[in-house]
């Protein structure tokens, strides 16, 4: 494949944006240190599954806005609905009729829940869920799944990571951790903190399948110990299943949080839950006030219309089934390429079919960010925007996959040479990508 070599505007863009915006991005996983040196520094536009950078280089996009774009960039039916609604205004002093329409739509789609509250990002609604759980139970401590990478930028989570600077000092005393697929680790945490745990928050699945009965056991332990069970559906919602992992696995969480794909890139987040818990945020006379969440822009009408149209399009076009099927093909084809290049000890593709993940290992068969950087460098130079996870959309085609496979095959040749050399040093241009959570920049 023809290699991309023109980055003149990209590097100037990177210099300027880092001078004006801390980290040069509004999400740390979009920052320069998360990509090889030759990654596009600024995206100018997107259409379908293609994006163009500031130098007009074209890429097949397998990142899709941190999983937020489920149908495709600038997907016309969603844009048409948004444009029509914008003519009516977008924000008002009293609730818009669109807010009720969206809540009713969610009640039809997310049948497990009674009430809903809208916001603009995931951290807002996960923190709201934790606050509700504490108010409902009168308890303070939280359990999180320690194997899962992110729940919120607020203190109750960030304070437990490698970069807690700026958070309050007692977070590790109130936010506790258990291991995924290890029910005994959860039992131990509950036993060590009797009658003091308000809630447990977790994703039902990431890249490792839940063991038989594990999720059901988590749910039962929560119920038996008066712990509010919160399911983080930011990624699973409207991708794994239209109604999320709760629907797929038959779970009945007390609260759930949604975002990402729900608006096909437009900013929409939702906390959903039972009336008993959610109604604490209501204004029922005579009850103690719980300031659940309050967002000026959480009810922007055009974004809510985008979400309703996105849900319609997902259901009408069987988008979820399509992504499961394509993901299965992706895993099969990538595995073939790995085997053909004799790289089975140094690279693999894992995860459920709807969200495959590639893993990269060094010459000693250990997890390696250096070798991952090399692989990403090589496919980016061949016009594929990829960060390790195949985030599919409705508009990805077999042709897009075939072109991606060509780039991957060529990159694997370079990767194998580096493995045989025992180092990426002579192959890598620029720095190795870094973990998002780290003590020192």
C-alpha positions in Angstrom: 0.0 0.0 0.0 1.1 3.6 -0.6 2.5 5.1 2.5 1.4 8.4 4.0 4.3 10.8 4.4 2.8 14.3 4.5 2.5 15.6 8.0 3.5 19.3 7.6 0.3 20.8 8.9 -0.3 18.0 11.4 2.9 18.8 13.4 2.2 22.6 13.4 -1.4 21.8 14.5 -0.1 19.6 17.4 2.3 22.4 18.5 -0.5 25.0 18.6 -3.2 22.9 20.2 -0.9 21.7 23.0 -0.1 25.4 23.8 -3.7 26.2 24.2 -5.4 23.1 25.5 -3.9 21.0 28.4 -2.7 17.6 26.9 -3.8 18.9 23.5 -7.1 17.1 23.7 -10.3 16.9 25.9 -9.9 13.1 26.5 -6.6 11.7 27.6 -6.9 8.7 25.4 -6.9 11.1 22.4 -3.6 12.8 23.4 -0.4 12.6 21.4 1.2 10.2 23.9 -1.4 7.6 23.1 -0.4 7.4 19.4 2.8 6.9 17.4 4.6 9.9 16.0 3.1 9.5 12.5 -0.5 9.5 13.8 -2.8 12.2 12.4 -2.6 15.1 14.9 -5.9 16.8 13.9 -9.0 15.5 12.2 -10.6 17.9 9.7 -13.7 15.8 8.8 -15.3 12.4 8.7 -17.7 10.7 6.5 -18.9 7.1 6.9 -15.9 5.2 8.1 -13.3 7.5 6.6 -11.6 10.5 8.3 -9.3 13.1 6.8 -6.6 14.9 8.8 -5.4 18.5 8.5 -2.9 17.4 5.7 -5.8 15.8 3.8 -4.5 12.3 4.5 -7.3 9.7 4.3 -7.8 6.9 6.9 -10.1 4.0 7.4 -11.4 4.7 10.9 -11.6 1.8 13.4 -11.8 4.1 16.4 -15.1 5.8 15.7 -14.9 8.6 18.3 -14.0 6.4 21.3 -16.8 4.0 20.4 -19.4 6.9 20.3 -20.1 6.7 16.5 -22.1 3.5 16.0 -23.7 4.3 12.6 -20.9 6.2 10.8 -19.5 9.8 10.7 -22.0 12.4 9.5 -24.7 9.7 9.1 -27.3 11.4 7.0 -30.6 10.3 8.7 -29.2 11.5 12.1 -27.9 14.7 10.7 -31.2 15.4 8.9 -33.1 14.9 12.2 -30.7 17.2 14.0 -30.8 20.0 11.4 -34.7 19.9 11.4 -34.7 20.2 15.3 -32.2 23.0 15.4 -34.7 25.3 13.7 -36.8 25.0 16.8 -34.0 26.2 19.2 -32.0 23.9 21.4 -32.2 25.0 25.1 -35.1 26.4 27.1 -35.9 27.5 30.6 -38.6 24.8 31.1 -38.5 21.2 29.9 -38.8 20.7 26.1 -41.4 18.3 24.7 -38.4 16.5 23.2 -37.2 15.5 26.8 -40.5 13.6 27.4 -40.3 12.0 23.9 -36.8 10.8 24.6 -37.7 9.5 28.1 -40.6 7.6 26.6 -38.3 6.2 23.9 -35.9 5.0 26.5 -38.7 3.4 28.5 -39.6 1.4 25.4 -36.0 0.4 24.6 -34.6 0.0 28.1 -37.5 -1.9 29.6 -35.7 -2.8 32.8 -35.8 0.8 34.1 -38.5 3.2 35.3 -36.9 6.6 35.3 -34.2 8.5 33.4 -32.0 11.6 33.8 -29.9 13.1 31.0 -26.5 14.6 30.9 -23.6 15.2 28.5 -20.9 12.7 29.5 -20.4 9.4 31.2 -18.6 10.7 34.3 -21.6 12.9 35.2 -24.0 10.0 35.2 -21.7 7.5 36.9 -21.1 10.0 39.7 -24.8 10.7 39.9 -25.4 6.9 40.3 -22.9 6.7 43.1 -24.5 9.7 44.8 -28.0 8.2 44.5 -26.8 4.9 45.9 -25.2 6.6 48.9 -28.4 8.6 49.6 -30.6 5.5 49.2 -28.6 3.2 51.5 -27.2 5.8 53.9 -23.8 4.1 53.4 -20.6 5.6 52.0 -18.3 3.0 50.5 -18.2 2.0 46.9 -17.0 -1.2 45.2 -15.5 -1.0 41.7 -14.3 -3.7 39.4 -10.5 -3.2 39.7 -9.7 -4.8 36.3 -11.8 -2.3 34.4 -10.0 0.8 33.2 -12.3 3.8 33.7 -15.5 4.8 35.5 -15.3 8.6 36.0 -12.9 11.6 36.2 -14.4 12.4 39.7 -12.5 11.8 42.9 -14.2 8.5 43.9 -12.5 6.8 40.9 -9.5 8.9 39.9 -8.3 8.9 43.5 -7.7 5.2 43.2 -5.5 5.4 40.1 -1.8 6.1 39.6 -2.6 9.8 39.1 -4.7 10.9 42.1 -3.1 14.4 42.5 -5.8 16.9 43.2 -8.3 14.5 44.7 -9.3 14.2 48.4 -7.0 12.0 50.5 -9.3 9.3 51.7 -10.6 7.9 48.4 -8.9 4.5 48.9 -10.7 4.1 52.2 -14.1 4.5 50.6 -13.6 3.1 47.1 -12.8 -0.7 47.3 -11.9 -3.1 44.5 -12.7 -6.7 43.5 -11.5 -8.8 40.5 -13.5 -9.6 37.5 -14.6 -13.3 37.3 -13.4 -13.8 40.9 -16.6 -14.0 43.0 -14.5 -14.9 46.1 -12.7 -11.6 45.9 -16.0 -9.8 46.0 -17.2 -11.8 49.0 -14.0 -11.0 50.8 -14.5 -7.2 50.3 -18.1 -7.4 51.5 -17.1 -9.4 54.5 -14.3 -7.0 55.4 -16.7 -4.0 55.2 -20.0 -5.2 56.7 -23.0 -2.9 56.4 -20.9 0.0 55.0 -21.1 -0.5 51.2 -23.5 1.7 49.3 -23.0 0.4 45.8 -21.0 -1.7 43.3 -20.3 -0.4 39.9 -18.9 -2.5 37.0 -19.1 -3.2 33.3 -20.8 -6.6 32.7 -18.0 -7.5 30.2 -14.9 -6.0 28.7 -12.8 -8.4 26.7 -13.0 -11.5 28.9 -16.2 -13.5 28.9 -17.9 -13.7 32.3 -17.7 -17.2 33.9 -21.0 -19.0 34.1 -23.0 -17.6 36.9 -20.5 -14.9 37.8 -22.7 -11.9 36.9 -25.7 -13.4 38.5 -23.7 -14.1 41.7 -22.5 -10.5 41.8 -26.1 -9.3 41.5 -27.3 -11.6 44.2 -24.5 -10.6 46.6 -25.5 -7.0 46.1 -29.2 -7.7 46.8 -28.4 -9.8 49.9 -26.2 -7.1 51.3 -28.3 -4.0 50.5 -25.8 -2.9 48.0 -27.0 -0.9 45.0 -26.0 -2.7 41.8 -24.9 -0.2 39.1 -24.1 -1.4 35.6 -21.9 0.8 33.5 -23.2 0.4 30.0 -21.2 3.2 28.3 -19.7 0.8 25.8 -22.0 -2.2 25.9 -25.2 -0.1 25.5 -26.5 0.1 21.9 -23.5 -2.0 20.7 -23.5 -5.4 22.4 -27.3 -5.3 22.5 -29.6 -2.3 21.8 -30.6 -2.5 25.4 -27.1 -3.3 26.6 -25.4 -6.1 28.5 -28.2 -6.2 31.1 -30.5 -7.4 28.3 -27.9 -9.7 26.8 -27.1 -11.5 30.1 -30.6 -11.2 31.7 -29.5 -8.9 34.6 -31.7 -6.5 36.5 -29.4 -3.8 37.9 -30.8 -1.1 40.2 -29.1 1.6 38.2 -27.4 1.8 34.8 -25.4 4.4 32.9 -25.4 4.9 29.2 -23.6 7.2 26.7 -21.1 6.8 23.9 -23.0 5.2 21.0 -26.5 6.4 22.1 -26.2 9.6 20.0 -23.9 8.5 17.2 -21.3 11.1 18.3 -23.6 13.7 19.6 -23.2 14.3 23.4 -25.8 12.3 25.3 -25.5 10.4 28.5 -28.2 8.8 30.6 -28.6 7.4 34.1 -31.5 4.9 34.3 -32.9 3.1 37.2 -35.8 1.9 39.4 -38.4 4.4 40.5 -37.6 3.6 44.1 -34.0 4.8 43.8 -34.3 7.4 41.0 -37.2 9.2 42.6 -34.9 10.4 45.3 -33.8 13.0 42.9 -37.4 14.2 42.5 -39.1 17.2 44.2 -41.7 15.3 46.1 -42.9 17.5 49.0 -41.9 16.5 52.4 -38.9 14.3 51.4 -35.3 15.0 52.0 -33.7 16.7 49.0 -31.1 14.8 47.0 -29.3 17.0 44.5 -29.0 14.2 41.9 -27.5 16.1 39.0 -28.2 19.5 37.3 -26.9 20.2 33.8 -27.7 23.2 31.7 -26.9 21.3 28.5 -28.1 17.8 29.4 -31.4 18.4 27.7 -30.2 20.1 24.4 -33.0 19.1 22.1 -30.9 18.4 19.0 -28.7 15.9 20.8 -31.8 14.1 22.2 -33.3 13.9 18.7 -30.0 12.5 17.5 -30.2 9.8 20.1 -33.8 8.9 19.2 -32.9 8.7 15.5 -29.8 6.7 16.3 -31.8 4.1 18.3 -34.3 3.9 15.4 -31.6 3.3 12.9 -29.8 0.7 15.0 -33.1 -1.2 15.4 -34.3 -0.8 11.7 -31.0 -1.9 10.2 -30.1 -4.7 12.6 -26.9 -2.9 13.4 -26.0 -5.0 16.5 -26.3 -8.3 14.5 -24.1 -6.8 11.8 -21.4 -5.8 14.2 -21.3 -9.2 15.9 -21.0 -10.9 12.4 -18.3 -8.6 11.1 -16.4 -8.9 14.4 -16.4 -12.6 14.0 -14.9 -12.2 10.5 -12.4 -9.7 11.7 -11.1 -12.2 14.4 -10.9 -15.0 11.9 -9.1 -13.0 9.3 -6.6 -11.4 11.7 -5.9 -14.8 13.2 -5.1 -16.2 9.8 -2.7 -13.3 9.1 -1.0 -13.8 12.5 -0.5 -17.5 11.7 0.7 -16.9 8.2 3.4 -14.6 9.6 4.4 -17.0 12.3 3.5 -14.4 15.0 1.2 -16.5 17.2 3.5 -16.1 20.1 3.8 -12.3 19.7 0.3 -11.1 18.7 -3.3 -12.2 19.2 -6.9 -11.0 18.9 -9.3 -11.5 21.8 -12.6 -10.3 23.0 -16.2 -10.8 22.1 -17.1 -10.6 18.4 -18.8 -7.2 18.7 -15.6 -5.6 20.1 -12.3 -7.4 19.2 -9.1 -6.3 20.8 -5.5 -7.0 19.6 -2.7 -7.8 22.0 1.0 -7.2 21.3 4.0 -9.0 22.9 7.7 -8.6 22.6 10.4 -11.1 21.7 10.1 -12.5 25.3 6.4 -12.9 24.9 5.5 -10.2 27.4 2.9 -7.4 26.9 4.7 -4.6 25.1 3.7 -1.0 24.4 6.8 -0.6 22.3 5.7 -3.4 19.8 2.2 -2.1 19.9 3.5 1.4 18.9 5.5 -0.2 16.1 2.4 -2.0 14.7 0.2 1.1 15.0 2.9 3.2 13.3 3.0 0.8 10.3 -0.7 0.6 9.8 -1.2 4.4 10.2 1.4 4.9 7.5 -0.9 2.8 5.3 -4.0 4.8 6.0 -5.7 2.8 8.9 -6.6 4.7 12.1 -6.6 2.0 14.8 -5.7 2.0 18.5 -5.9 -1.7 19.3 -9.6 -2.2 19.5 -11.9 -2.7 16.5 -14.7 -0.3 17.1 -17.1 -1.1 14.3 -19.9 0.9 12.8 -22.9 0.2 10.6 -21.1 1.6 7.6 -18.0 -0.5 7.8 -18.0 -2.8 4.7 -16.1 -5.9 3.6 -14.0 -3.7 1.3 -13.0 -1.6 4.3 -11.9 -4.7 6.1 -10.1 -6.1 3.1 -8.1 -2.9 2.7 -7.4 -3.0 6.5 -6.2 -6.6 6.2 -3.7 -5.6 3.5 -2.3 -2.9 5.7 -2.1 -5.3 8.7 -0.3 -8.0 6.6 2.3 -5.5 5.5 2.7 -4.2 9.1 3.2 -7.8 10.4 6.2 -8.2 8.1 7.9 -5.3 9.8 6.7 -6.5 13.2 8.3 -9.9 12.6 11.6 -8.3 11.6 11.6 -6.4 14.9 10.8 -9.6 16.9 13.7 -11.4 15.2 15.9 -8.4 15.9 14.8 -8.5 19.6 14.1 -4.7 19.6 12.0 -2.0 17.9 14.8 0.5 18.2 15.8 0.6 14.5 12.1 0.4 13.3 10.3 2.9 15.5 10.1 6.6 14.7 9.4 8.7 17.8 8.4 7.7 21.3 6.6 4.6 22.6 3.0 5.2 23.5 2.3 5.5 27.3 -0.3 4.3 29.7 -3.1 6.8 30.3 -2.8 6.2 34.1 0.7 6.8 35.2 2.4 8.8 38.1 4.8 10.8 36.0 4.3 12.3 32.6 
